[in-house]
Amino acid sequence: MIKIIGAKGNIEDVDIFLKQISDFSEKNKIIIQAFNADLIFGKNHIISSYNHAVRSFKRKNNITNSLAMEVLLYSSGERQIKLAIPKMGINKGTANVAFVFIGEKLSNKKINEFLKMIYFKFDDKVIEGDINTLKKFGFSDTEIKTVVKDKYEDLILEKVAMVDIIK
């Protein structure tokens, strides 16, 4: 089971925040990955990344040792983790964060418990992509103008799919 949500909150210390995620994941036997939501273009962006990551493990051509990191890699549209983490990773301060939760023992109750623990508020609006998301992701005005507005998501999904080619 996979669940994707957007949330808002404040991250005072990135290392402590990541440790909280890791501890909660281990305790509840689920996988959690956090992304800078300002670079996420909707739930399909993460779903596509997740599907590509799962396939990469099945084909044994994954780059990372964890499904969570492989999803981050695909979501970034980058081939290298050293580029993916700074691009898609979370930062100190007020944050819009996209979370993907993966696991058999996943429930809305656990997700709410997690958000409460990290003092974040559920807000799916932070993962609704727009032209600014594309620009932050690295698309030029010229590239953006090649598609109509209702096809913006396709630009991101192509970048996700391109990771398989550039691996």
C-alpha positions in Angstrom: 0.0 0.0 0.0 1.2 3.5 -0.8 -0.1 6.8 0.5 1.0 10.3 -0.5 0.3 13.5 1.4 1.4 17.1 1.5 2.0 18.8 4.8 3.3 22.1 6.3 5.5 22.6 9.3 8.8 23.8 10.6 12.0 21.9 10.5 14.5 23.2 13.1 17.1 20.5 12.6 17.1 18.4 9.5 19.2 15.6 11.1 16.7 15.3 14.0 13.8 15.4 11.6 15.2 12.6 9.5 15.9 10.6 12.7 12.3 11.0 13.7 11.2 9.7 10.3 13.6 6.8 10.5 12.6 5.8 14.0 8.8 6.0 13.3 9.4 4.0 10.1 11.2 1.2 11.9 8.8 1.2 14.9 5.8 0.9 12.6 7.4 -1.3 9.9 6.6 1.1 7.1 8.8 3.2 4.7 8.5 7.0 4.8 10.3 9.3 2.4 10.1 13.1 2.6 10.5 15.5 -0.3 10.6 19.2 -0.8 7.0 19.7 -1.9 7.9 22.8 -3.9 9.4 20.4 -6.5 6.6 17.9 -6.5 4.0 18.1 -9.3 1.1 16.2 -7.8 0.6 12.7 -6.5 1.2 11.2 -10.0 4.8 12.5 -9.8 5.5 10.4 -6.8 3.4 7.4 -7.9 5.3 7.2 -11.2 8.6 7.5 -9.2 7.5 4.7 -6.9 6.6 2.5 -9.8 9.9 3.1 -11.5 11.8 2.4 -8.3 10.0 -0.8 -7.6 10.8 -2.0 -11.2 14.4 -1.0 -10.8 14.7 -3.4 -7.7 12.9 -6.2 -9.6 15.3 -5.8 -12.5 18.3 -5.4 -10.1 19.4 -2.2 -11.7 18.6 0.0 -8.7 21.2 2.6 -7.8 20.5 2.9 -4.1 20.0 0.2 -1.4 16.6 1.5 -0.2 13.3 1.8 -1.9 12.8 5.2 -0.2 16.0 6.6 -1.7 15.3 5.1 -5.1 11.9 6.9 -5.1 13.7 10.1 -4.2 16.1 9.5 -7.1 13.4 9.0 -9.6 11.3 11.9 -8.3 14.3 14.2 -8.9 14.8 13.2 -12.5 18.5 12.8 -11.7 20.8 9.8 -12.1 22.9 10.5 -9.1 21.9 10.7 -5.4 24.4 13.5 -4.8 22.2 15.6 -7.2 18.9 14.2 -6.1 19.1 14.9 -2.4 20.0 18.6 -2.7 17.3 19.0 -5.3 14.4 17.1 -3.7 15.5 16.9 -0.1 14.0 18.8 2.8 15.6 21.9 4.3 15.7 23.7 7.6 13.0 26.2 8.3 9.3 26.6 7.3 8.7 23.7 5.0 6.2 22.4 2.5 6.8 18.6 2.5 5.5 15.8 0.5 5.5 12.4 2.3 5.2 9.0 0.7 4.3 6.2 3.0 4.8 2.6 1.9 3.8 -0.5 3.8 1.3 -3.3 4.5 0.6 -2.0 8.0 -0.2 1.5 6.8 -3.3 3.3 8.2 -4.6 6.9 8.3 -4.3 6.7 12.1 -0.6 6.0 11.8 -0.1 8.9 9.3 -2.0 11.3 11.7 0.1 10.0 14.6 3.3 10.7 12.6 2.2 14.2 11.6 1.3 15.0 15.2 4.7 13.7 16.4 6.6 16.0 14.0 4.2 19.0 14.5 3.2 19.1 10.9 -0.3 19.9 9.5 -1.8 17.9 6.6 -2.1 20.1 3.5 -2.3 18.5 0.1 -2.3 21.9 -1.6 1.5 22.0 -1.2 1.9 19.1 -3.8 -0.3 20.7 -6.5 2.2 21.6 -9.2 2.1 24.7 -11.4 4.4 26.6 -13.7 6.6 27.7 -10.7 7.1 24.1 -9.8 8.4 23.4 -13.3 10.8 26.4 -13.1 12.1 25.3 -9.7 12.5 21.8 -11.1 14.8 23.2 -13.8 12.6 23.5 -16.9 13.3 26.6 -19.0 10.6 28.9 -20.3 11.2 27.5 -23.8 10.6 24.0 -22.6 7.5 24.9 -20.7 6.0 26.7 -23.7 6.2 23.5 -25.7 3.1 22.1 -23.9 -0.3 23.4 -23.0 -1.0 24.1 -19.3 -2.9 20.8 -18.8 0.1 18.9 -20.0 2.6 20.4 -17.5 2.5 17.2 -15.4 3.7 15.3 -18.5 7.0 17.2 -18.5 7.8 16.0 -15.0 6.7 12.5 -15.7 9.0 12.4 -18.7 11.9 13.4 -16.5 11.0 10.6 -14.1 11.0 8.1 -16.9 14.3 9.4 -18.3 16.1 8.3 -15.2 15.8 4.7 -16.5 17.5 5.8 -19.8 20.3 7.8 -18.2 21.1 5.1 -15.5 
